[in-house]
């Protein structure tokens, strides 16, 4: 009766475990890269929706909820690909300037991975 694993068996287990870990890591990276690309498209759509609200009402929305209330967008449209709500910030007290941001991969605003679009 033998107990434990031989060195070749341990090496096989380590190889399989390493391969699985590498595959999962690559899959996660590709997922974030594709989500980052999707944010750009979504930012353009949200910017157009804000501009539509401005055209309809003559004023800038105070928050994205006003676009939902006006039936210009749905609540799902306010979420980035990671499922977090986009940040909407007017840039001035008056006028049409605003910025919309995704918190990016790390989920925090004002970090290097934020993805933002603003009114032209």
mmCIF file of the C-alpha atoms, coordinates in Angstrom:
data_MODEL
# 
_entry.id   MODEL 
# 
loop_
_atom_site.group_PDB 
_atom_site.id 
_atom_site.type_symbol 
_atom_site.label_atom_id 
_atom_site.label_alt_id 
_atom_site.label_comp_id 
_atom_site.label_asym_id 
_atom_site.label_entity_id 
_atom_site.label_seq_id 
_atom_site.pdbx_PDB_ins_code 
_atom_site.Cartn_x 
_atom_site.Cartn_y 
_atom_site.Cartn_z 
_atom_site.occupancy 
_atom_site.B_iso_or_equiv 
_atom_site.pdbx_formal_charge 
_atom_site.auth_seq_id 
_atom_site.auth_comp_id 
_atom_site.auth_asym_id 
_atom_site.auth_atom_id 
_atom_site.pdbx_PDB_model_num 
ATOM 1   C CA . UNK A 1 1   ? 0.000   0.000  0.000   1.00 0.00 ? 1   UNK A CA 1 
ATOM 2   C CA . UNK A 1 2   ? 1.506   3.330  -1.016  1.00 0.00 ? 2   UNK A CA 1 
ATOM 3   C CA . UNK A 1 3   ? 0.748   6.803  0.345   1.00 0.00 ? 3   UNK A CA 1 
ATOM 4   C CA . UNK A 1 4   ? 1.333   10.162 -1.354  1.00 0.00 ? 4   UNK A CA 1 
ATOM 5   C CA . UNK A 1 5   ? 2.270   11.136 -4.882  1.00 0.00 ? 5   UNK A CA 1 
ATOM 6   C CA . UNK A 1 6   ? 5.392   10.470 -6.875  1.00 0.00 ? 6   UNK A CA 1 
ATOM 7   C CA . UNK A 1 7   ? 7.426   13.327 -8.326  1.00 0.00 ? 7   UNK A CA 1 
ATOM 8   C CA . UNK A 1 8   ? 6.105   12.759 -11.880 1.00 0.00 ? 8   UNK A CA 1 
ATOM 9   C CA . UNK A 1 9   ? 2.519   12.811 -10.575 1.00 0.00 ? 9   UNK A CA 1 
ATOM 10  C CA . UNK A 1 10  ? 3.166   16.069 -8.701  1.00 0.00 ? 10  UNK A CA 1 
ATOM 11  C CA . UNK A 1 11  ? 4.668   17.603 -11.844 1.00 0.00 ? 11  UNK A CA 1 
ATOM 12  C CA . UNK A 1 12  ? 1.592   16.633 -13.870 1.00 0.00 ? 12  UNK A CA 1 
ATOM 13  C CA . UNK A 1 13  ? -0.727  18.196 -11.262 1.00 0.00 ? 13  UNK A CA 1 
ATOM 14  C CA . UNK A 1 14  ? 1.344   21.412 -11.210 1.00 0.00 ? 14  UNK A CA 1 
ATOM 15  C CA . UNK A 1 15  ? 1.373   21.579 -15.019 1.00 0.00 ? 15  UNK A CA 1 
ATOM 16  C CA . UNK A 1 16  ? -2.405  21.167 -15.265 1.00 0.00 ? 16  UNK A CA 1 
ATOM 17  C CA . UNK A 1 17  ? -2.988  23.729 -12.489 1.00 0.00 ? 17  UNK A CA 1 
ATOM 18  C CA . UNK A 1 18  ? -0.632  26.227 -14.141 1.00 0.00 ? 18  UNK A CA 1 
ATOM 19  C CA . UNK A 1 19  ? -2.307  25.797 -17.523 1.00 0.00 ? 19  UNK A CA 1 
ATOM 20  C CA . UNK A 1 20  ? -5.747  26.373 -16.034 1.00 0.00 ? 20  UNK A CA 1 
ATOM 21  C CA . UNK A 1 21  ? -4.565  29.470 -14.162 1.00 0.00 ? 21  UNK A CA 1 
ATOM 22  C CA . UNK A 1 22  ? -3.027  30.896 -17.348 1.00 0.00 ? 22  UNK A CA 1 
ATOM 23  C CA . UNK A 1 23  ? -6.209  30.256 -19.329 1.00 0.00 ? 23  UNK A CA 1 
ATOM 24  C CA . UNK A 1 24  ? -8.376  31.980 -16.714 1.00 0.00 ? 24  UNK A CA 1 
ATOM 25  C CA . UNK A 1 25  ? -6.018  34.987 -16.516 1.00 0.00 ? 25  UNK A CA 1 
ATOM 26  C CA . UNK A 1 26  ? -5.989  35.441 -20.296 1.00 0.00 ? 26  UNK A CA 1 
ATOM 27  C CA . UNK A 1 27  ? -9.795  35.118 -20.395 1.00 0.00 ? 27  UNK A CA 1 
ATOM 28  C CA . UNK A 1 28  ? -10.220 37.814 -17.767 1.00 0.00 ? 28  UNK A CA 1 
ATOM 29  C CA . UNK A 1 29  ? -7.866  40.201 -19.582 1.00 0.00 ? 29  UNK A CA 1 
ATOM 30  C CA . UNK A 1 30  ? -9.671  39.792 -22.884 1.00 0.00 ? 30  UNK A CA 1 
ATOM 31  C CA . UNK A 1 31  ? -12.975 40.324 -21.169 1.00 0.00 ? 31  UNK A CA 1 
ATOM 32  C CA . UNK A 1 32  ? -11.832 43.637 -19.664 1.00 0.00 ? 32  UNK A CA 1 
ATOM 33  C CA . UNK A 1 33  ? -10.342 44.735 -22.991 1.00 0.00 ? 33  UNK A CA 1 
ATOM 34  C CA . UNK A 1 34  ? -13.609 44.102 -24.824 1.00 0.00 ? 34  UNK A CA 1 
ATOM 35  C CA . UNK A 1 35  ? -15.554 45.858 -22.051 1.00 0.00 ? 35  UNK A CA 1 
ATOM 36  C CA . UNK A 1 36  ? -13.236 48.852 -22.353 1.00 0.00 ? 36  UNK A CA 1 
ATOM 37  C CA . UNK A 1 37  ? -13.959 49.036 -26.086 1.00 0.00 ? 37  UNK A CA 1 
ATOM 38  C CA . UNK A 1 38  ? -17.707 48.771 -25.450 1.00 0.00 ? 38  UNK A CA 1 
ATOM 39  C CA . UNK A 1 39  ? -17.563 51.730 -23.048 1.00 0.00 ? 39  UNK A CA 1 
ATOM 40  C CA . UNK A 1 40  ? -16.502 54.063 -25.872 1.00 0.00 ? 40  UNK A CA 1 
ATOM 41  C CA . UNK A 1 41  ? -19.557 53.170 -27.929 1.00 0.00 ? 41  UNK A CA 1 
ATOM 42  C CA . UNK A 1 42  ? -21.819 53.500 -24.905 1.00 0.00 ? 42  UNK A CA 1 
ATOM 43  C CA . UNK A 1 43  ? -20.382 56.925 -24.035 1.00 0.00 ? 43  UNK A CA 1 
ATOM 44  C CA . UNK A 1 44  ? -21.217 58.207 -27.517 1.00 0.00 ? 44  UNK A CA 1 
ATOM 45  C CA . UNK A 1 45  ? -24.799 56.960 -27.149 1.00 0.00 ? 45  UNK A CA 1 
ATOM 46  C CA . UNK A 1 46  ? -25.199 58.506 -23.683 1.00 0.00 ? 46  UNK A CA 1 
ATOM 47  C CA . UNK A 1 47  ? -23.763 61.813 -24.888 1.00 0.00 ? 47  UNK A CA 1 
ATOM 48  C CA . UNK A 1 48  ? -26.269 61.844 -27.752 1.00 0.00 ? 48  UNK A CA 1 
ATOM 49  C CA . UNK A 1 49  ? -29.069 61.080 -25.271 1.00 0.00 ? 49  UNK A CA 1 
ATOM 50  C CA . UNK A 1 50  ? -28.035 64.004 -23.048 1.00 0.00 ? 50  UNK A CA 1 
ATOM 51  C CA . UNK A 1 51  ? -27.933 66.276 -26.091 1.00 0.00 ? 51  UNK A CA 1 
ATOM 52  C CA . UNK A 1 52  ? -31.414 65.066 -27.084 1.00 0.00 ? 52  UNK A CA 1 
ATOM 53  C CA . UNK A 1 53  ? -32.651 65.943 -23.583 1.00 0.00 ? 53  UNK A CA 1 
ATOM 54  C CA . UNK A 1 54  ? -31.106 69.414 -23.918 1.00 0.00 ? 54  UNK A CA 1 
ATOM 55  C CA . UNK A 1 55  ? -32.792 69.888 -27.329 1.00 0.00 ? 55  UNK A CA 1 
ATOM 56  C CA . UNK A 1 56  ? -36.155 68.749 -25.918 1.00 0.00 ? 56  UNK A CA 1 
ATOM 57  C CA . UNK A 1 57  ? -36.102 70.709 -22.655 1.00 0.00 ? 57  UNK A CA 1 
ATOM 58  C CA . UNK A 1 58  ? -33.737 73.605 -23.272 1.00 0.00 ? 58  UNK A CA 1 
ATOM 59  C CA . UNK A 1 59  ? -31.625 72.684 -20.254 1.00 0.00 ? 59  UNK A CA 1 
ATOM 60  C CA . UNK A 1 60  ? -28.966 70.205 -19.231 1.00 0.00 ? 60  UNK A CA 1 
ATOM 61  C CA . UNK A 1 61  ? -30.130 67.285 -17.033 1.00 0.00 ? 61  UNK A CA 1 
ATOM 62  C CA . UNK A 1 62  ? -29.048 67.412 -13.392 1.00 0.00 ? 62  UNK A CA 1 
ATOM 63  C CA . UNK A 1 63  ? -28.465 63.617 -13.433 1.00 0.00 ? 63  UNK A CA 1 
ATOM 64  C CA . UNK A 1 64  ? -28.957 60.622 -15.725 1.00 0.00 ? 64  UNK A CA 1 
ATOM 65  C CA . UNK A 1 65  ? -32.191 59.773 -13.917 1.00 0.00 ? 65  UNK A CA 1 
ATOM 66  C CA . UNK A 1 66  ? -33.848 62.645 -15.746 1.00 0.00 ? 66  UNK A CA 1 
ATOM 67  C CA . UNK A 1 67  ? -33.138 60.876 -19.033 1.00 0.00 ? 67  UNK A CA 1 
ATOM 68  C CA . UNK A 1 68  ? -34.851 57.773 -17.654 1.00 0.00 ? 68  UNK A CA 1 
ATOM 69  C CA . UNK A 1 69  ? -37.832 59.831 -16.460 1.00 0.00 ? 69  UNK A CA 1 
ATOM 70  C CA . UNK A 1 70  ? -38.069 61.397 -19.934 1.00 0.00 ? 70  UNK A CA 1 
ATOM 71  C CA . UNK A 1 71  ? -37.967 57.915 -21.499 1.00 0.00 ? 71  UNK A CA 1 
ATOM 72  C CA . UNK A 1 72  ? -34.907 58.798 -23.578 1.00 0.00 ? 72  UNK A CA 1 
ATOM 73  C CA . UNK A 1 73  ? -32.936 55.919 -22.013 1.00 0.00 ? 73  UNK A CA 1 
ATOM 74  C CA . UNK A 1 74  ? -33.615 52.991 -19.691 1.00 0.00 ? 74  UNK A CA 1 
ATOM 75  C CA . UNK A 1 75  ? -31.938 52.258 -16.381 1.00 0.00 ? 75  UNK A CA 1 
ATOM 76  C CA . UNK A 1 76  ? -29.837 49.605 -18.140 1.00 0.00 ? 76  UNK A CA 1 
ATOM 77  C CA . UNK A 1 77  ? -28.393 52.334 -20.370 1.00 0.00 ? 77  UNK A CA 1 
ATOM 78  C CA . UNK A 1 78  ? -26.881 54.013 -17.291 1.00 0.00 ? 78  UNK A CA 1 
ATOM 79  C CA . UNK A 1 79  ? -24.694 50.959 -16.537 1.00 0.00 ? 79  UNK A CA 1 
ATOM 80  C CA . UNK A 1 80  ? -21.228 50.361 -17.929 1.00 0.00 ? 80  UNK A CA 1 
ATOM 81  C CA . UNK A 1 81  ? -20.147 46.867 -19.078 1.00 0.00 ? 81  UNK A CA 1 
ATOM 82  C CA . UNK A 1 82  ? -19.012 46.045 -15.534 1.00 0.00 ? 82  UNK A CA 1 
ATOM 83  C CA . UNK A 1 83  ? -22.545 46.762 -14.268 1.00 0.00 ? 83  UNK A CA 1 
ATOM 84  C CA . UNK A 1 84  ? -21.657 50.036 -12.519 1.00 0.00 ? 84  UNK A CA 1 
ATOM 85  C CA . UNK A 1 85  ? -23.544 53.283 -13.036 1.00 0.00 ? 85  UNK A CA 1 
ATOM 86  C CA . UNK A 1 86  ? -21.843 55.826 -15.293 1.00 0.00 ? 86  UNK A CA 1 
ATOM 87  C CA . UNK A 1 87  ? -20.819 59.052 -13.590 1.00 0.00 ? 87  UNK A CA 1 
ATOM 88  C CA . UNK A 1 88  ? -22.471 62.171 -15.053 1.00 0.00 ? 88  UNK A CA 1 
ATOM 89  C CA . UNK A 1 89  ? -21.069 65.556 -14.089 1.00 0.00 ? 89  UNK A CA 1 
ATOM 90  C CA . UNK A 1 90  ? -22.039 69.010 -15.360 1.00 0.00 ? 90  UNK A CA 1 
ATOM 91  C CA . UNK A 1 91  ? -18.849 71.029 -15.902 1.00 0.00 ? 91  UNK A CA 1 
ATOM 92  C CA . UNK A 1 92  ? -20.326 74.496 -15.406 1.00 0.00 ? 92  UNK A CA 1 
ATOM 93  C CA . UNK A 1 93  ? -23.307 75.931 -13.574 1.00 0.00 ? 93  UNK A CA 1 
ATOM 94  C CA . UNK A 1 94  ? -24.846 77.033 -16.856 1.00 0.00 ? 94  UNK A CA 1 
ATOM 95  C CA . UNK A 1 95  ? -24.547 75.845 -20.420 1.00 0.00 ? 95  UNK A CA 1 
ATOM 96  C CA . UNK A 1 96  ? -24.381 72.449 -22.023 1.00 0.00 ? 96  UNK A CA 1 
ATOM 97  C CA . UNK A 1 97  ? -20.936 71.223 -20.924 1.00 0.00 ? 97  UNK A CA 1 
ATOM 98  C CA . UNK A 1 98  ? -20.870 67.883 -19.117 1.00 0.00 ? 98  UNK A CA 1 
ATOM 99  C CA . UNK A 1 99  ? -18.738 64.778 -18.771 1.00 0.00 ? 99  UNK A CA 1 
ATOM 100 C CA . UNK A 1 100 ? -19.775 61.130 -18.521 1.00 0.00 ? 100 UNK A CA 1 
ATOM 101 C CA . UNK A 1 101 ? -17.313 58.553 -17.141 1.00 0.00 ? 101 UNK A CA 1 
ATOM 102 C CA . UNK A 1 102 ? -17.026 54.841 -16.522 1.00 0.00 ? 102 UNK A CA 1 
ATOM 103 C CA . UNK A 1 103 ? -15.030 53.897 -13.467 1.00 0.00 ? 103 UNK A CA 1 
ATOM 104 C CA . UNK A 1 104 ? -13.137 51.389 -15.632 1.00 0.00 ? 104 UNK A CA 1 
ATOM 105 C CA . UNK A 1 105 ? -11.754 48.058 -14.542 1.00 0.00 ? 105 UNK A CA 1 
ATOM 106 C CA . UNK A 1 106 ? -10.944 49.048 -10.945 1.00 0.00 ? 106 UNK A CA 1 
ATOM 107 C CA . UNK A 1 107 ? -14.402 50.513 -10.235 1.00 0.00 ? 107 UNK A CA 1 
ATOM 108 C CA . UNK A 1 108 ? -13.101 53.792 -8.795  1.00 0.00 ? 108 UNK A CA 1 
ATOM 109 C CA . UNK A 1 109 ? -13.409 57.317 -10.188 1.00 0.00 ? 109 UNK A CA 1 
ATOM 110 C CA . UNK A 1 110 ? -10.408 59.602 -10.622 1.00 0.00 ? 110 UNK A CA 1 
ATOM 111 C CA . UNK A 1 111 ? -7.988  56.752 -11.280 1.00 0.00 ? 111 UNK A CA 1 
ATOM 112 C CA . UNK A 1 112 ? -5.895  56.037 -14.348 1.00 0.00 ? 112 UNK A CA 1 
ATOM 113 C CA . UNK A 1 113 ? -8.322  53.552 -15.873 1.00 0.00 ? 113 UNK A CA 1 
ATOM 114 C CA . UNK A 1 114 ? -11.388 55.844 -15.989 1.00 0.00 ? 114 UNK A CA 1 
ATOM 115 C CA . UNK A 1 115 ? -12.959 56.087 -19.440 1.00 0.00 ? 115 UNK A CA 1 
ATOM 116 C CA . UNK A 1 116 ? -14.651 59.417 -20.108 1.00 0.00 ? 116 UNK A CA 1 
ATOM 117 C CA . UNK A 1 117 ? -16.487 61.148 -22.908 1.00 0.00 ? 117 UNK A CA 1 
ATOM 118 C CA . UNK A 1 118 ? -17.845 64.682 -22.924 1.00 0.00 ? 118 UNK A CA 1 
ATOM 119 C CA . UNK A 1 119 ? -20.013 67.000 -24.936 1.00 0.00 ? 119 UNK A CA 1 
ATOM 120 C CA . UNK A 1 120 ? -18.412 68.412 -28.069 1.00 0.00 ? 120 UNK A CA 1 
# 
